[in-house]
Amino acid sequence: MSQVAALLKMLKRELKACDMTYADVADRLDLSESSVKRLFSESKLSLDRLESLCQLVGLEISDLVQKMASERKRINRLTEEQEREVAADPKLLLVAICVLNAWTYEEIIATYTLSEHEVIQLLARLDRLRLIDLQPLNRFRLTVSSDFQWIPNGPIQRFFSREVQPGFMKSTFTGPGEKFEFRSGMLSRGSNSTMLKKMDRLVAEFGELHEEDSGLPLADRFGSSLLIAFRPWEFSFFREMRRDPQAKVF
């Protein structure tokens, strides 16, 4: 991520903390809302414009840079051992997912069949794992960076592949808010690279929307999962029919 993009990402968080929408920013800067959205999506703006945006949230550009540096010090991944501990305890994993999705202690208690004592103990373990900073009155704040992710093919991902993915895929994907597409074709290595970059942008946008919506009431947010898969692939029967199955490997 470029430094400008990182600054704008931090600025969006500050705008959200001040309850300012893109419409509010557009009104204050005498721009259209679409122009404001374009400013943030294209990550191209002058220092004067960046300064104007900072002033909306009562910050200097130097303050924003300092906040960005502070964010980068946060962890964006657990260790393999820490992930194994979370994956081995379904209750711990449940509470970890809740806190990563901006649930409060009261919301966890009200929603799941966990006692107050259990939740407090689980939060204490997450504090020890450095996912959260546990505070008085069972309050907590996340101590991981906004781009936190599980280890690729690590204990959590293997758990989801084994226990969660089959249930996720057991669907016709025709219900409200659902969609499934499968496309097959022949692409060059250059086009393959283009597709991977587009997927990265889509995943980043999912993360941004998740962050933007985290301030909404729990009743207005729904557990949502995005599965993206793309690879050079040929149906095994077709490959077996080739005279030399290894003659054309990506």
N, C-alpha and C positions, 0 to 999 in steps of 0.2 A: 504494500500500500504506500502511495506517495505521501510526502509530508503534508501536502495541501489536503489530500483526501482524509488523512488522519485528523488534521485540524478541523475540517468540516464535520467529521463524524463526532468529534468532541463538542463542537459548537451546537450540533443538533441535540445532543444530550443536555446541554445547558439551556437551550430554548425550551426543551420539554420540561426541565425542572422549573422553569418560569411559567409553565402553562401557555407557551406561545406557539401558535400554529403557523403553518406556511401562509395562511391568509392574513394573520396578524403581522407577520414580517412584511408581506407585500404591501399592506396598508401603511406601515410605518416608513417604508423605503420608497413609497410611490411607484411600485412595480406591479405587474400582474402576478397572480399566484403561479401561473405556468412558468414565468421567468424565474421566480424564486426556486421552484422545483428544479429547473434546469441548472441554476447556480450550484445546487448541492449535488446533483447527479453527474454533472460534467467535471466537477472539481477544478474549474477554471474561473478565477476571479482576481481582480486587482487588489493591492494592499488597501486602497481606499475603501473598497467594498467590504473587505474582510474586517477593517476597522469599524465600519458602520454596523456590521452584523454583531460584532463584539459589544458595541455600545448598547445594543438592545438588551443585553443580559448583564450590563454593568461590569464588563471586563475590558481590560487592555489586551492587545494581541499577546504581550508577554505573559499575562495571566493564563491565556489559553494554551500557550506553548508549555508553561509549567504544568498545567493540568494534564496535558498530553504525555509529558515525560513521566509524570506520576503514574498514569494509567499503564504505561509500558513496563513499569516495575512489577505490576501484578502478574501472577502466574497465568498462563493460558493453557496449561495442561498438568494433570496429575502424574505422578510416577506410576510405573507398572505395578508396584507393590500396593500403592494407594488405590488404584483402580480395582485390583483384585479384592481388596477389602470391601469396597462398595458393591462390586458385582456378586460377592458371596452372601450378601444380606439383602433380600428383597425390600425389607422395610427401610433400610438405610438408603438404598437406591431410590425408593419412592420419595423420601423426604429430600434427597439430593436433587431430584428432578423438580420437585416443588419449589425449592429455594432458587434454583436456576431460572425458574419461570416466574419469579417475583411473588410467590405466595407468602402470606404472613403466617405466624405461629397459630393465630386464631382460625385462619382459613383451613389450615391442615387439620386441626382438631375437629372443626365442624364438618369436614368433608370425609375423613377417613376413620376407620375403626381402630384408632390408636389412642391410648390413654395419654393424659398430659405428661405423666412421668416418662412414658416411652418416647414421646416426641422430644422432651427436654434432653433425654439421654442421647437420642439420635442427633440432635442439633449439636450437642457437646462433641460427639465424634466427628461431625463435619467441621467443627471449629478446629479440632486437633488435626484434621486432614488439610486445613487451610483453605477450605472452600468458602467458609464464612467467618465473620468475626462476631462471636456471640456476646451480646450486651445485656445489661440488666433488664428485668421484666420480660425475658424471653424474646427480646428484639434482636435482630441480627442484620448485618449487611454483607453483601457478597464481597469477597476479597480476590476474586478472579477477574481477569480482563474481559472486556466485552466480546472479544473474539475467542473465548475459551472453547475448547473442543476436546473430545475424547481421543485417546491414542489410536491412530489408524490400525485396525486389526488387533487392538489391545483387548484387555479383559471385558470392558464394557461393550465394545462393538461386537465381540464374539458372543457375549450374552444376548445382545439384541438380535444378532443373526440367527442364533439357535432358538431363542424363546419368544421373540417379539415379531420378527420379520414374517414367519409363516402366517401368523394371525393377521398381520397387516395386509398381506397379499391375498388372503382368503376373502375376496370381495369382487363384486361385479363392477365396482367403481362407477355406478350409475346413480348413486344417491345424491342428495343435496351437498354441494361443496366438494364433490369428488370428480376426479378426471383421470383417465388412464390412456396413454397413447403408446403405440409401438410402431417404430418405423425401421425399415431395413433398406440399405442401399450400398453403393460402393463409393468411398471417399478417398481422396488423396491424403498423404500425411499432413499437408498444409491445412486441408479442410478439417481433418481430425483435430489438429491443434486449435483451430478456430472454435470448434464445438466445445472443447474442454474449457476454453476461456469464457465462452458464453455461460457454461454451467457454473463456473466460479462466480460470475457476476450475479447469476440467479440465486445462488446460495448466499452471497453477501446481501442481496436485497431481502431475502427471507429473514436473515439475522437483523437487518435494520428495522423491518416491520415488527419483528418480535420485540425489539427494544422500544420502539415507538409505542406499541400497544401495552407494554408492561405496566404503565401507569393507569390503565383503565380498570374499572371494578372487575373482580373475578367473574361475576355473572355475565360480563360482556366479552369474555375471552374463552376460547375453546382450544382444547388440546389439538394441535395440528402437526402432521408429520409429512415431510417431503422426502421422497426417495428418488434419487436420480442415478441412472446407470447408463454407461455408454462405453463401448469397447470394440475394437476390431474383433469380429466374431463370425464364425461360419457354423451352421448347423452341423453337428457331428456326423450325421449320415452323409451330408454333402462332402465333407472333408474325407471321409472314409472312401468315397467313390473316386477321389482324385487318384491319378496314377502315382503321384508322389505327394502324400499328405503334408510333407514339410517343405515343399517347393516354394510356397509363397507365404512367408511369415512376416507379420508387420514389424 
